[in-house]
Amino acid sequence: MNRPLTKSNQLCTAVNNRRLVIHLLQQSGPLSRHQLAESTGLRHSSLTYITRDLIERGIIRTHGKRENPGMGKKQVLLEINPNLGWVLGVSIENDAASLVFLDAQGHVMDRDRMLLREPIEFFAKVLHNRITGWFARHGKPKGQLLGIGVGMTGIVNPNTGVILRSTRFKLENFNLAQSLQELFDVPVCVDNDSNFAAQAEATSGNAVDTDDFLYFLVNTSDEKQAYAISSLGASLYLNGKLCRGAHFGAGEIDTLLDSKPYGTVEAQHLLAMADRDGKFVDELIPIADHIADTLVLMTDLIDPSIVIVGGNLGLANQQMLSYIQQRVNEKNVPIPMRHIKVVASAHMDHGVCLGAASVALDQALVSEDPLVLSDEISPAHHA
């Protein structure tokens, strides 16, 4: 039975069509309207309306012409306006934060990293000071700050930007998005770190064109002469969609560390894990077995085709990944033809901030709300 076409799903269709056009121009632009029509399957009338609206809003612009074989008249090329602005993606870890700056076309302009010495309640001001310092070192990017995305460990309501619970940062019901919006006066999206990293893999990483995958995030923290596995996270991508759960807690497995700690890893072994061609020494077998046991439980539950391992652990060692993959498939409930791949993240420890920035950019460009731009990142002034 076909669903009736309501205003709600008409709006959803319009947003998705606009997103499709914007993403094509980001990935393959400049393109003509004819090329966009061929790639999207949209009617020329719909495409004309979408592109005219995006041009009027300054999101896209014309960029020369191309020959049109057999038709004589040259086609006008369109591109994302490179002068429109930029977004910031942030990954809050244990005692540090990673930053990535993207321009409106989705290109990485720069990366940065800062130590966090203040409680998260003061993060907005700390971030503002860091960006001001970045401007002093590199100059202000073209255009305006369009939005901010922040990923952190814990259970997050992405609709409100409220940290419902974060054991790591001892937070409950803290509205991180509001504190950032009040200071920067731009749209802010906040989500669980693993969810942002999974979205980065789905759009530009090792899960492109994959409908069912598990993203497994492992973060470490410095403990004197060694490194401890300090947080675990997982995100479930099923039927092409991120599954958050009824209370936004899907994939929240940090409590596994309480019942069965992973222990510590010496610096030399951490380097071996991060080396794609490194040796899989005996000292790494216990942690590999521990990861495999965790993945067996999760893969039997959701049956993905692939597991992507990310986080600042930086696990890229192919021998270790192959060992984990073998152990997972040996211990999984046997299903004919099933073979689950275990691979390293395409973005490694940059996945969270890249995903956060990409989602912030998508929301800024695709939203039907008009862009309200400011030349400054100074604190917002309220009457």
N, C-alpha and C positions, 0 to 999 in steps of 0.2 A: 504494500500500500504506500503510495507516494505521500510525503508530507506536504501540507498546504504551505504555500509561499507566504510567510508572514513578514512583517517589517523587520523582525529580529533576524531571521535568516537571510533576508535581502541585504541587510546591513553587513552581516557576516560575509556574504558572498562578495560584496563591494570591497570590503577590507582585504579579503584574500586575493582578489584580482589586483588591487593596488600593490599589495605585498609582492605578488608574482612579478609585476612589471619592475618594481624597484630592485628586487633581487637579481633579475636578469641584467639590468643596467649596471648593477654593482659588479656582477661576475663577468659580463661579456661586453659591456658598453665601450664606445658609443654604438647605438643601434637605431635603425630607422623604425618608423611605425609599422612598415610592412614586415620587417624582420621580427618585431615584437609580436605582430599578429600571427606570423607563422610559428613562432616558438611557444606562444601561450594558447593559441586556439581561440582567442577572444575575437568577437566581431569587431570590425573596423569602427563602428559607431561607438561601441563601449570603450575601445582603446583610445579613440579621439577624446572622449569625455575625460578619461582618466589622465591622459598626458596633458590635456589643457589645464586641468585642475592642479596637477603637480607643477606645471610651469608657472601658473599664477601664484602658487605658494612658494616659489623659489627653490623647490626641492630638486627639480631637473631643469635643464636648459638645452637650447640647441647648440650643436657643435659641428658646424660645417655641413657638407653634403657629400653623398656618395653617388657614383654612377648607377643607373638602373638599367641593366642590359635589356634591350628589346623594347623599352618603353620610352626612351628619349629623355624624359624629365628626371632630373636628379632628385634623390630622396634626402630629406632633411634628417640629420642624425641627432639623437638625443643622448644626454649623459646626466649622471648625478652631478649636481652643482658642487664642484670641489671647494667653493668658497662659502658654502652654507654653514659649516661648523664642524664640531667634533664632539665625541663622547668619551667618558672615562669609565673604565671597568676596574673594579677593585676586588681582590681576594684577601679577606681577613683570616689570617692563620692563628698561630698560638701567640707569638710575641712580635709578629711582623705582618706587613701587608704588601702585596704585589699589585702594581698598577699597570694598566695598558691604556694608551691613548689611540683612538681610532678616528680617522677623518670620516666625512659623510659618505665616502665611497667604500668604506669598510676596510681601508688599508691601515696597517699599524704604523703610527707615526713614531712612537717611542714606548719604552718600558721603564719602570722605576720600581724601587723597593724601599720601604722605610720600616724602621723599628717602631714598635708600639709600646710606649712606657706608661701611657695613661689608660684608665679604664675606658671601656667601649662607650660609655655615656659621653665622653669627651671626643669621640672619634671625628665628628663633623668638623670641629675646630682644628684638630690635628691635620685632617685631610686638606682643609682650606689653606693652612700654612704651607703644607707640602707643595700644593699646586702653585701657590704664589712663588715659592722658591724655584720650582721648575720653570716658571715663566722667566724668572731672572736669569736662569742658566741658558735656556733655549729660545727664548722669545715666545710671544703669544701666537698660537696657531691661527690660521685664517678662520674667519667666521666666529660663531658663537658656541658657547657650551650648550649642547642640545639635551643632555641628560647624563645621568650617572647610574651605573649598575653595581651592586655590592653583593658578593657571595660570602657566606660564613657558615661555620659548623653550627648545627642546631636545627630545631623545628621552626620553620618560618611560614607565615601566611603571606604568600606573594601578592595577594590582592590588596593588602593593607601595608605591607612592609614591616609588620610587627614580628619581632623575635618572640615566639611563644615560649620557647624554652631553649636555653643553651647551657649545658652543664659546664662546658669548657670555660665560658665567660661569666658563669653565675648570673644569668639573665632570665627574667620571666616577664612576658608582656611588655617588652621595650620597643617603642616605635622608632626604629632606626631611620626609616624612610622620612618620617616627619622631621626629625632633627636635621637631616641633610637638606630637605626641601626648604626649611625655614632659613637656612644659612645660604644656600646656593640659588634658591628661587628657580629651580628647573625640575622636570620630572625625575623621579628616582624609583628604580625597581630594586627590590631586595629579595633574595631567595637563598635557599640552602646551597652551599658551595658545590656539592656534587651535582645538583640539578643543573646549575649553569654549565659545569664542565661537560655534562652529558649532552646538553644542547649544542655546545661547540663541536663535539664529536659528530653529532647528527647532521650538522650543516656544513662542516668543513674538515672533518677528521676521518677517523677509521670506521665510522658508522654511517657514512653517506649511503643512501639507498638501502639501508638495513632497517627493517620494521621492528625487530625484536632483539634488543641487546641489554646487557647489564653493564653499567658503569660502576667500577669499584675504586673508591678513593682511599688512599692511605697517606696520612701525613705524619711527619716526625717532628720532634722537638729536641733541642740541644740539651743534653744532660751531662755536663762536665766533659769527661773523656769519651763519651759515647752518645748515641742518639736513640731516643725511645720512640716507639710507635705510639703516638699520642692521640690520634683520632682516626676512626674508620667511618666511611659513609658509602652509600650505594644509591644509585638511581635506576629506576626501572623504565625502560622504553618498550612499550608493548603496542602492537598494531600501529606503529608509527607515531605514538603519542607518549608524552611523559606522564607517568602515573604517580600522582601525589598522595593518594589515599584520602579517606574521609576527613582526617584531621591533619593533613599535610605531613604525616609522619612516615610515609612509605620509604623504606630503605634506611631508616634510622637504626643503625646496628652498633652504635658506639658502646652500648652496654656490654657487648661481647668482650671488650677489653677488661671489664671488671671481673668477670668469671674466669677468664683465661688470658692473662696478659701475654703480649707478644715478646716482651722483654726488650733488651737494648741491642743496638747494632753498632759495632765499632766503625770509625770513620773510613778505614780502608775497605771494609766490606760494603759500606754504603756506596763508595765509589765504584766497587765492582758491580753492584746491582745497577748502577746508572750507566755502566759501559755496555753498549750493545754487543760488543765482541768480547766482553770480559769473561773470566773463568767462573764457573759455578763451583765454588769451593765448599768443602764439607760444612763449614761454619754457617752457611746459608741454608742448608737443608731444613733445619727446624722451622725457620720463618717461612720457607716455601711450603712446607707441609701445613703449617698453620693457615696460610692464605688459601691453600687448596681445600682444606677442610671447611673453611667458611664459604668458599665458592660452591662447594658441592651442595650445601644446604640451600643456598639461594638459587642455584641453577635448577635443582630438582623442583623447586617451588614455582619458578616462572618460565622455565624452558626457553632460554634465549638461544640465538644462533651464535652469539659471540659475547665474550666478556672483555671489556676494555679496562685496563688497570692504569690509574692516574694518581695525581697528588704529588706533593713535594718529595715523596720517597723516590720518585724518578726511576721506577723500575723499568729498565730497557734491556737488561741482560737476556739475550735470546735463549741461552741454555737454561736459565732459571725459569723463564716463561714457558719454554717447552716442557720442562719438568712439571710445572704446575698444571699445564694443560693435560699432560698425560695422566696425572693423578686425579684430576677432576673427572676425566672421561672414564677412568677405571672405577671410580667410586660412585658415579652417577647411576641412577636407576637405568638399567639397559633398555634402550628403545631402538628398534631397527633403524639403521641409516642415520642415527643421531651422532653428531660429532661437534662438540662445542669448542670453538677456537678461543684462545686466551692471548691477547695481544697488548702491547704497550699503547698508551695514549699517544695520539698524533701531536698533542699540544703539551704533554707532560705537565709541569707545574704551572704553565701559563693558561691551562684550560679554563680554570674558574674565572679569572679576570677577563679572558677573551670572550667567554660565553656571556658574562655579565655585560660587557661593553656591547656585544652584538645584539643582545636583547634590548638594551637601552636605545641603541641606534634604530632598531626595528620599530620600537614603540614611538620614537620621535618622528620617523619618516612616514610610517603607515597610518598613524592615528588620524582620524578625521578632524580632531580638534586643531585649531590654528596654532602654528608655532609662535610662541611668545619669546622673542629673543632679547637678550641683554648683552651689552658690550663688556660687562664686568663680571667677575666671579666674587666680588666683595659681598659681605653679608647683606641679605635682603632687608630693605627698610620698610617698616610697617607703620601705618598711620596711627 
